[in-house]
Amino acid sequence: MRRAARNRGVRSEVKTLVVKARKSLSGGPVAESDRYALTLEAVKALDRAASKGVLHRNNAARRKARLTRQMAKLAVAPVAPAGKGKRGTVAAAAKPAAAKPASSKPAASKPAPAKRK
């Protein structure tokens, strides 16, 4: 009974946070930073519930993927943290990666397994 009560509370909290995050992402007058914060809070709650065993880890991963996919549609970028250097800033993450030269070697493939008789 005690575990069931704890699990119910954790599940309820997760559902509430996910619904709030989805509502903020679906539209309405919400600041970008608030959208990001609500989504991040929901993701953390999903991780906590999965680590406690309240939710299956694949269930939590699926829900997190849905939230982040919805956030990506809106192109919500996290606010750059105040600090020195380029590590962890939005500007560093937004730069396109340098194009890698094409390799002259073809990709090695595994040999096909021998057929049994």
Summary of the structure (lengths in Angstrom):
residues: 117
radius of gyration: 21.2
end to end distance: 57.3
largest distance: 68.1
contacts: 234
relative contact order: 0.11
helix: 58%
strand: 0%
